[in-house]
Amino acid sequence: MAEPRTPKWQKLADDLRGKIKDGTYPPETVLPKIADYAAGQGVAYATAHHAYKALEQEGLIRQSRRGGSVVCDTPSRQRLVHNGLVTRDTAGYHFTDAGPADDAWEISAPRTSSEPAPPRIAELLRLEPGHKTLRLQHVAASAGQDPCQLVETWIAPAAAEEAPHVAEPSSGPGDYLDRLEEAGHGPLAWERTWGARMPSREEAAMLRISTGVPLLESTTVGTSARTNTPVEVTIRLMPGDRCEITEHLERDETAQWPVKPAEYA
């Protein structure tokens, strides 16, 4: 029985993949436009597009903001350690217990805007969907590395009115969290939820990844001590190929060693 023929798009994808891995197309190389590549290979546009799409889904190439296909760099994995402990130093609050030293982080200037609250954010902040809400957004990376976190914070409208300087990035240690607590909402209490999803094109562009790379998503909700209602939601998006989460595990009293057989009699 004859073996099935390899589709043309797969042959093209194999060829491009090989050239990326052997360095013919090094990181940050802009590949030929799909139409030009298709013409050069003597294939239909749809065939070439299928090959490019396969490489994007593998995380080997990404779409640039100018529309070209760019070869992705092989990322180094950033280890983040979590155990639920919130710490503080002169830079403010920290929700990650271990990672790069403070001076090793490169953090972009935050984008500040007033946006209609997406359904999930509205639900967490107990707002009507579409309610105009203050949004803060920035990208963080280890020094000299591609971005490893996209962070966005949504501030409840009433809390933003009570803390008019909450959007100022240089307002002091802790920035928006300090401003909220100073406005009477301290001490804030936090709850964090983990999930995973695929990135939007905007998120992929900001993190310099392909849309085929899954994201780790951390959602932290800050609740006011005065009103007992959520006043801020912070979402951290981390590329699955650049970050790994480590947790310190501790034994409960019921899990002490050595085990006493009588306890299970």
GITA-V79439 format. One line per field, one symbol per residue. phi: phi as a letter, one per 30 degrees, with the letter a starting at -180 (. if undefined). burial: I if it has 24 or more other C-alpha atoms within 12 Angstrom, else O. A space follows every 10 residues. Layout:
# GITA-V79439
phi->???
burial->???
This chain:
# GITA-V79439
phi->.dddddeddd dddddddddd dcjecdeidd deeedddddd cibdeddddd ddddddddid bbcddcjdcc dddddddccc cbbicccbbd djdbccdbld eedcdccddd ccacbddded ddddcicdej ddbdbcbacb bdeicdecbc cbbcceeddd ddbdcdcddc dkejhddddd dddjcdddcb bcbcabaddd ddddddchbd dccdcdbccc cccdddchbd cabccccbed cbbbccbdcb ddedcdbddc eddcd
burial->OOOOOOOOIO OIIOOIIOOI OOOOIOIIOO IOOIOOIOOO OOOOOOIIII IIIIIIIOII IIIIOOOOII IIIOIOOIOI OOOOOOOOOO OOOIIIIOIO OOOOOOIOOO OOOOIOIOOO IIOIIIIOOO IIIIIIIIII IIOOIIIIII IIIIIIIIII OOIOIIIIIO OOOIIIIIII IIIOIIOIII OIOOOOOIIO OOIIIIIIII IIIIIIIIII IIIIOOOOII IIIIIIIIII IIIOIOOOOO OOOOOOOOOO OOOOO
